[in-house]
Amino acid sequence: MKSTLSAFLFGKNANSHLPERVQSAIEKQQYESEKLIGWVQLLLVTIFATLYAISPKIAMSDGIHPVPWALGLYYLFTLERLYLTYRGKLSSWFLTLSVVADIGLLMVLIWSFHIQYMQPASFYLKAPTILYVFIFIVLRSLRFDPRYIVIAGGTAAAGWIALTGYVIWSEGGKSMITRDYVTYLTSNSILLGAEIDKIIAILLVTAVLAVAVMRAKRSFIRAITDEIAARDLSRFVSPEIADRITHAEQQIRPGDGEAVTATVMFTDIEGFSTISESLAPKELATMLNEYFSETSAVISHYGGVITQFEGDAMLVTFNAVTPDDDHALNAVRTALAIQDLSDRRIYCHGKHLKTRCGINSGEIVIGALGSESRLTFTVHGDNVNIASRLEALNKEFGTYILATEDTVTACGNHNDIPAWVPRGDVTVRGRGQATRIFSLSPSKTNPATLPTHIDHTTR
């Protein structure tokens, strides 16, 4: 029982069932909330100090005046809490203590009213300052942790019970308790029912707010978990596709898709099977990770989206997921930049990784394929198949970049790409109609037109 109470008060293992990174994300959000709470509480104590300074005071006998001391100590306490919050060192026990201190300060201020105005103790029970209790309780909801709401509300209720008991005790037998509501309002008499109403109101507000925050906390944790999951999944699916899926007006279903005019590029590493035979599995994985990291950065630099990985091959689209008026030209620029990278970069097996590219422009369909339980968001259509066949034809022509006439026409004349070389009409596998194709020689490319530095964190 004792350990359960300790865990409740100080938050021990409150989220122990969650993955560590989810707990870290939740704690980060809670620290941000504590910063806001700390500044609001600093504002409140400043308001208390200002009201105390400008309020009229009756001459008091010499001695210790509790209000200035309480305000001064609490001001320092609040600054210390803000400092610990910004340093990330705000412990659960200190936070629990600070919640109690918040309510304690308010109770001390209310208690001091009868001394400040030289009235019977019952005088402070009618002070409207009691309303600040609800501000302190509501503030704790910003952290999305119902424990501190319960601690604040329970402390406030206990404090008001203590203040009411002090009034009854301080009368020393001269009871001022009344049952007349008018007498209660027009004198220093005590109406116990009124004080019980205040305590009940504090407890009810605390209970309702705690339940509401408890339910909101579940949604809060689910939202953080989903956010982390989405961020992790975006490493497996391009961020552009992930964004398209998450912002769809309706849930994407199998067969959902739309026709767009775009450019498709297939890439494949030359002689990959031979290379993989000479490398250990871990070395092969390391090499591919480096290769994909660098080529992905090149592709992103020119606005392309990697729609699919398949072994050492990539399916890249331009203007299918994100708008790009120069999609054909940017696809060609990407292919040239990949060739330049292939010529410069030596990987762990001590050799270059030459990459063959097939490019085609035209109308394609982008959307979801699969079943209700498992979907792939990809592109398909005749023009996609042509790009795939062109990539394979590079081997026959001894080239590294092949493109269709549609892509060449869409590119126009630009100084940053070399002249196209006609390769004739080819009937690619699976089609009856011939396709006119062209090649580019990377060696004719002016290196100054290619990016000298690409941010490899772009993905």
C-alpha positions in Angstrom: 0.0 0.0 0.0 2.8 2.4 0.9 4.7 1.7 -2.3 1.5 2.2 -4.3 0.9 5.6 -2.7 4.6 6.5 -3.3 4.3 5.6 -6.9 1.1 7.7 -7.3 2.6 10.7 -5.6 6.0 10.7 -7.2 5.3 9.1 -10.5 7.4 6.0 -10.2 7.0 3.7 -13.1 3.9 5.6 -14.3 4.7 4.8 -17.9 6.8 1.8 -17.4 4.7 -0.3 -19.8 5.6 2.1 -22.7 8.7 1.8 -24.9 11.5 4.0 -23.7 11.5 6.4 -26.6 7.7 6.9 -26.1 8.3 7.7 -22.5 11.1 10.1 -23.5 8.8 11.9 -25.9 6.0 12.1 -23.2 8.5 13.5 -20.7 9.7 16.1 -23.2 6.1 17.2 -23.7 5.5 17.3 -20.0 8.6 19.4 -19.4 7.4 21.9 -22.0 4.1 22.1 -20.1 5.9 22.6 -16.8 7.7 25.6 -18.4 4.3 27.2 -19.2 3.0 26.3 -15.7 6.0 27.8 -14.1 5.7 31.1 -15.9 2.0 31.3 -15.1 2.7 30.7 -11.4 5.4 33.3 -11.5 2.8 35.7 -12.9 0.3 34.7 -10.2 2.8 35.3 -7.3 3.6 38.7 -8.9 -0.1 39.5 -9.0 -0.4 38.5 -5.3 2.6 40.7 -4.4 1.2 43.6 -6.4 -2.3 43.3 -4.8 -0.7 43.1 -1.3 1.5 46.1 -2.0 -1.3 48.4 -3.2 -4.1 47.2 -0.8 -4.9 49.5 2.2 -3.5 48.2 5.5 -4.4 48.8 9.1 -1.6 49.7 11.4 -0.2 46.5 12.8 1.9 45.8 15.8 5.6 45.2 15.4 6.6 41.6 14.7 6.9 39.2 11.8 4.5 39.9 9.0 3.8 36.5 7.3 2.6 37.7 3.9 5.8 39.4 2.6 7.9 36.5 3.9 5.5 33.9 2.3 5.5 35.8 -1.0 9.3 36.2 -1.0 10.0 32.6 -0.3 7.5 31.4 -2.8 8.9 33.7 -5.5 12.4 32.2 -4.9 10.8 28.7 -4.9 9.1 29.4 -8.3 12.3 30.7 -9.8 14.1 27.5 -8.6 11.4 25.3 -10.2 11.7 27.2 -13.5 15.5 26.8 -13.4 15.2 23.0 -12.8 12.6 22.7 -15.5 14.7 24.3 -18.1 17.7 22.2 -17.0 15.6 19.1 -17.3 16.2 18.3 -13.6 12.7 18.7 -12.2 12.2 15.5 -10.1 8.8 14.0 -9.3 9.2 14.6 -5.5 10.1 18.3 -6.0 7.2 18.7 -8.4 4.9 17.1 -5.8 6.3 19.4 -3.1 5.8 22.4 -5.4 2.1 21.6 -6.0 1.5 21.4 -2.3 3.5 24.7 -1.9 1.3 26.4 -4.5 -1.8 25.7 -2.5 0.0 26.3 0.8 0.9 29.8 -0.2 -2.6 30.6 -1.2 -3.9 29.3 2.2 -1.3 31.4 4.1 -2.3 34.5 2.2 -6.0 33.9 2.9 -5.3 33.2 6.6 -3.3 36.4 6.9 -6.3 38.6 5.9 -7.8 38.6 9.4 -4.4 39.8 10.8 -3.9 42.4 8.1 -7.3 43.9 8.7 -7.4 43.2 12.4 -10.6 41.1 12.2 -11.8 37.8 13.7 -10.4 34.7 12.0 -13.8 34.1 10.4 -13.2 37.2 8.3 -10.9 35.4 5.8 -13.5 32.7 5.0 -15.4 35.2 2.9 -12.4 36.3 0.9 -12.9 35.8 -2.9 -9.2 34.8 -3.1 -10.4 31.2 -2.6 -11.2 31.3 -6.4 -7.4 31.2 -7.1 -7.5 27.6 -5.9 -9.3 26.5 -9.1 -6.6 28.3 -11.2 -3.9 26.3 -9.4 -5.8 23.0 -9.9 -6.6 23.7 -13.6 -2.9 24.6 -14.2 -1.9 21.1 -13.3 -4.0 19.8 -16.2 -1.5 21.2 -18.7 0.9 18.4 -17.8 -1.7 15.7 -18.8 -1.1 13.9 -15.5 -4.1 13.5 -13.2 -2.0 12.7 -10.2 -1.0 16.3 -9.7 -4.5 17.5 -10.2 -5.6 15.2 -7.3 -2.7 16.3 -5.2 -3.6 20.0 -5.8 -7.3 19.5 -5.2 -6.8 17.3 -2.1 -4.3 19.8 -0.6 -6.8 22.6 -1.3 -9.7 20.8 0.4 -7.5 19.8 3.4 -6.3 23.4 3.6 -9.8 24.8 3.6 -10.9 22.3 6.3 -7.9 23.4 8.4 -8.7 27.1 7.9 -12.3 26.4 8.9 -11.2 24.4 11.9 -8.8 27.2 12.9 -11.7 29.7 12.9 -13.8 27.5 15.2 -10.8 26.8 17.5 -9.7 30.5 17.6 -13.0 31.7 18.9 -12.2 30.1 22.3 -15.7 29.1 23.1 -17.3 32.3 21.7 -18.8 30.4 18.9 -19.9 32.5 15.9 -21.5 29.6 14.1 -24.9 30.5 12.6 -27.6 28.9 10.5 -28.9 32.2 9.2 -27.6 33.0 5.7 -28.3 36.8 6.0 -26.4 36.9 9.3 -23.6 35.0 7.7 -23.3 37.5 4.9 -23.6 40.6 7.0 -21.4 39.7 9.9 -18.3 37.7 10.8 -20.4 34.7 11.7 -19.7 31.2 10.3 -22.1 29.2 8.2 -20.7 25.7 8.2 -22.8 24.7 5.2 -21.2 27.4 3.1 -17.7 26.1 4.0 -18.8 22.5 3.3 -20.1 23.7 -0.1 -16.7 25.2 -0.9 -14.9 22.0 0.0 -17.4 19.9 -2.1 -16.9 22.2 -5.0 -13.1 21.9 -4.8 -13.3 18.1 -4.6 -15.9 17.8 -7.5 -13.9 20.1 -9.8 -10.8 18.1 -8.9 -12.5 14.7 -9.6 -14.1 15.9 -12.9 -10.9 17.4 -14.1 -8.8 14.4 -13.1 -11.1 12.0 -15.0 -11.1 14.3 -18.1 -7.3 14.5 -18.1 -7.0 10.8 -17.5 -9.1 10.2 -20.6 -7.2 12.9 -22.5 -3.9 11.4 -21.4 -4.7 8.1 -23.1 -5.3 10.1 -26.3 -2.2 12.1 -25.6 -0.1 8.9 -25.3 -1.7 7.4 -28.3 -1.0 10.5 -30.3 2.7 10.5 -29.3 2.9 6.8 -30.1 1.3 7.3 -33.5 3.6 10.3 -34.2 6.7 8.2 -33.4 5.3 5.3 -35.5 4.6 7.6 -38.4 8.1 9.1 -38.1 9.6 5.6 -38.1 7.4 4.4 -41.0 8.4 7.4 -43.0 11.9 5.8 -43.1 10.3 2.9 -44.9 7.9 4.9 -47.0 8.9 8.2 -48.6 7.7 11.3 -46.5 5.9 12.6 -49.5 3.8 9.4 -49.8 3.3 9.2 -46.1 2.0 12.7 -46.1 -0.3 12.0 -49.0 -1.7 8.9 -47.2 -2.2 10.7 -43.8 -3.8 13.8 -45.4 -6.2 11.9 -47.6 -9.9 13.0 -47.2 -10.9 9.4 -46.8 -9.2 6.1 -45.9 -7.3 4.8 -48.9 -8.7 1.5 -50.2 -7.4 -1.0 -52.7 -7.8 0.3 -56.3 -7.9 3.9 -55.3 -5.7 5.9 -57.6 -5.5 8.8 -60.0 -4.0 9.4 -63.4 -1.2 11.9 -63.6 1.3 13.0 -66.2 4.7 12.3 -64.7 8.2 10.9 -65.3 9.2 7.5 -64.1 12.8 6.4 -63.6 14.0 2.9 -62.8 17.6 2.4 -61.5 19.7 -0.7 -61.1 23.3 -1.4 -60.1 25.4 -2.9 -62.8 26.9 -6.3 -62.0 25.2 -6.4 -58.5 25.0 -10.2 -58.4 28.7 -10.5 -59.0 29.5 -7.9 -56.3 27.2 -9.5 -53.8 29.0 -12.9 -54.2 32.3 -11.4 -53.1 30.9 -9.7 -50.0 29.8 -11.0 -46.6 26.1 -10.2 -45.8 27.0 -7.5 -43.3 29.4 -5.8 -45.8 26.8 -6.0 -48.5 24.2 -4.4 -46.3 26.6 -1.6 -45.3 27.5 -0.9 -49.0 23.8 -0.8 -50.0 22.9 1.5 -47.1 25.7 3.9 -48.1 24.6 3.7 -51.8 20.9 4.3 -51.1 21.7 7.1 -48.6 23.7 9.0 -51.2 21.5 8.4 -54.2 18.4 9.2 -52.1 19.9 12.6 -51.4 20.5 13.2 -55.1 17.0 12.2 -55.9 15.4 14.4 -53.2 17.6 17.3 -54.4 15.9 17.3 -57.7 12.4 16.7 -56.4 12.1 13.0 -57.0 10.3 10.6 -54.8 11.5 7.0 -54.3 8.2 5.1 -54.6 9.7 1.6 -54.2 12.9 -0.2 -53.4 13.4 -3.7 -54.8 16.8 -5.3 -53.9 19.4 -2.9 -55.4 16.8 -1.3 -57.7 14.7 1.8 -57.2 11.5 3.1 -58.7 11.6 6.9 -58.7 8.8 9.3 -59.8 8.7 12.9 -60.6 5.4 14.9 -60.5 3.5 11.8 -59.3 3.5 12.6 -55.6 4.7 16.2 -55.5 4.0 18.8 -58.2 6.9 19.4 -60.6 6.5 21.3 -63.9 9.9 20.2 -65.1 9.6 16.6 -64.1 11.2 15.2 -67.2 14.2 17.5 -67.0 14.7 16.9 -63.3 14.6 13.2 -63.8 17.3 13.4 -66.4 19.3 15.7 -64.1 18.9 13.1 -61.4 20.2 10.3 -63.6 23.2 12.4 -64.6 24.0 13.3 -61.0 23.8 9.6 -60.0 26.3 8.8 -62.8 28.6 11.5 -61.5 28.3 10.1 -58.0 29.0 6.6 -59.3 32.2 7.8 -61.0 33.4 9.5 -57.9 32.4 7.2 -55.0 34.3 4.1 -54.1 32.5 1.7 -51.8 33.6 -0.9 -49.2 34.4 -3.5 -51.9 37.0 -1.1 -53.4 35.0 -0.4 -56.6 32.5 2.0 -58.1 28.8 1.2 -58.3 27.7 2.0 -61.8 24.0 2.6 -62.0 21.8 2.1 -65.1 18.7 4.3 -65.5 15.6 4.0 -67.6 13.4 7.1 -68.0 10.0 7.6 -69.5 7.3 10.3 -69.4 3.6 10.0 -69.8 0.4 9.3 -68.1 0.6 6.9 -65.1 -1.7 5.8 -62.3 -0.6 6.4 -58.7 -2.5 4.8 -55.9 -3.0 1.7 -53.7 -2.7 -1.9 -54.7 -3.2 -5.0 -52.6 -5.9 -6.1 -50.1 -7.8 -4.5 -47.3 -5.2 -5.8 -44.8 -2.1 -5.1 -46.8 -1.6 -2.2 -49.3 1.3 -0.9 -51.4 1.2 2.7 -52.5 2.9 2.7 -55.9 2.6 3.7 -59.5 1.6 1.5 -62.4 0.6 1.5 -66.0 2.1 1.0 -69.5 4.5 4.0 -69.2 5.9 2.6 -65.9 6.6 -0.7 -67.6 8.4 1.0 -70.5 10.8 2.8 -68.0 11.5 -0.6 -66.4 12.3 -2.2 -69.8 14.6 0.7 -70.8 16.7 0.3 -67.6 17.3 -3.4 -68.7 18.1 -2.4 -72.3 21.1 -0.3 -71.1 23.0 -3.6 -70.9 22.4 -4.3 -74.6 23.4 -0.8 -75.8 26.3 -0.4 -73.4 24.8 2.7 -71.9 23.8 3.9 -68.5 20.9 6.3 -69.3 18.1 5.5 -71.7 15.0 7.6 -72.2 12.0 7.7 -74.5 11.2 10.3 -77.1 8.4 11.6 -74.8 11.0 12.4 -72.1 13.4 13.9 -74.6 10.7 16.2 -76.0 9.5 17.2 -72.5 13.1 18.1 -71.6 13.6 20.6 -74.4 16.9 22.2 -75.0 19.0 22.9 -71.9 22.7 23.6 -71.6 23.1 21.6 -68.4 22.4 18.3 -70.1 24.4 16.8 -73.1 23.0 16.1 -76.5 20.7 13.1 -76.9 21.9 10.2 -79.0 19.1 8.4 -81.0 19.2 4.7 -80.5 16.4 3.8 -82.9 13.0 2.2 -82.5 12.9 -0.7 -80.1 10.0 -3.0 -79.3 10.3 -3.6 -75.6 9.3 -6.8 -74.0 5.6 -7.0 -73.4 4.6 -4.4 -76.0 3.6 -4.7 -79.7 4.3 -1.1 -80.6 7.9 0.2 -81.1 9.3 2.8 -78.8 11.9 5.4 -80.0 14.7 5.7 -77.5 17.6 8.0 -76.8 20.8 7.8 -74.7 22.9 10.2 -72.8 26.7 9.9 -72.1 27.6 11.1 -68.7 31.2 11.7 -69.8 29.9 14.6 -71.9 28.3 16.3 -69.0 29.8 19.5 -67.7 30.6 18.7 -64.0 29.9 22.3 -63.0 26.2 21.8 -63.7 25.9 19.0 -61.2 25.5 19.6 -57.5 28.8 19.8 -55.6 27.2 19.2 -52.2 23.9 17.5 -51.4 22.5 17.2 -47.9 22.4 13.5 -47.3 19.9 13.9 -44.4 17.2 14.8 -47.0 14.8 11.9 -47.3 
